[in-house]
Amino acid sequence: MNPVATWNLVDDLRQMTAYPFMVNALRAGTIVAVVAGAVGWVMVLRGESFAGHTLAVVGFPGAAAATWLGISSGSGYFVACIGAALIIGALPAAVRGRGSTEQSAVIGIVQAFALAAGMLFVSLYKGFLSGLTNLLFGTIAGVSADQVNVLLAAAVPCLVLLVVLGRPLLWASIDPGSAAAHGVPVRSVTVLFMLLLGVAAAGTSQVTGSLLVFALLVAPAAAAHQLTSHPGLGVAASIAIALAVTWVGMGFAYFSPYPIGFWVASFAFGVYLVGLATRTLLDRRGRRVARPDRNAVEVMA
């Protein structure tokens, strides 16, 4: 089957949703986009994008090991990502601090080991190369109805916990010293957020693949931060952007031979560039308005 896109978007959508695998992919993508958009906004605010990428990379050997053992790759993603998230969250504050050289070194070592372990499990499995490609770059045909249910079961408590943590998490992210002085359990909040980040990375990996998690976990959130600094509007914008690039990316992936991860990453990157250009334009206009008129200054003098 070689689907051909037309200019009739309604017919194209009807053609896509005629297949159960595409319905599952759209459901899974929607769930993942909402979680990734919300958690990703906080992750970018806290400056922990590198940690989020590491969790996604760790998901690769988890999924590869699960495939080798004959169990669901989705289970491998969640076990590996959540386990790594708890370990990173338990690191001493001096190592975990923003901009810490030691933190960067530890995370870099973990990434290298995770990729090596993943390749080992793939070699032991002796499966088809397409299986490796799907783990790394995602696929729209590989999401089952059971995986959709697992993603939904993980997403609901994840979002509920994010709402419950909202105010103390925001305070601890902006000014951890002041938050701790006022009784906010910064260490516990950090561990819980890393757990949320692990769930988000595991879910996102199942759609975009382990190497392109930034497409949904970082790019929409980074674009939202360029557009607004208001927490509520920022999270809403991040979710909206993540949903848009996921749905459009799935459409392009269905009508082309290229993996979904490529399309989602490309559109997410494009949206980020638009957000960055918008922020730059607004800043220039703001400086222009704030700059006093030279003639007016001379008259006043």
Secondary structure, DSSP 8 states (H G I E B T S, - for coil): ------S-HHHHHHHHTTSHHHHHHHHHHHHHHHHHHHHHHHHHHHT-HHHHHHHHHHHHHHHHHHHHHTS-HHHHHHHHHHHHHHHHHTS-HHHHSTT-HHHHHHHHHHHHHHHHHHHHHHHHHT--HHHHHHHHH--SSS--HHHHHHHHHHHHHHHHHHHHHHHHHHHHHH-HHHHHHTT--HHHHHHHHHHHHHHHHHHHHHHH-GGGTHHHHTHHHHHHHHH---HHHHHHHHHHHHHHHHHHHHHHHHTSSS-HHHHHHHHHHHHHHHHHHHHHHHHHHHHHHHS--HHHHHHH-
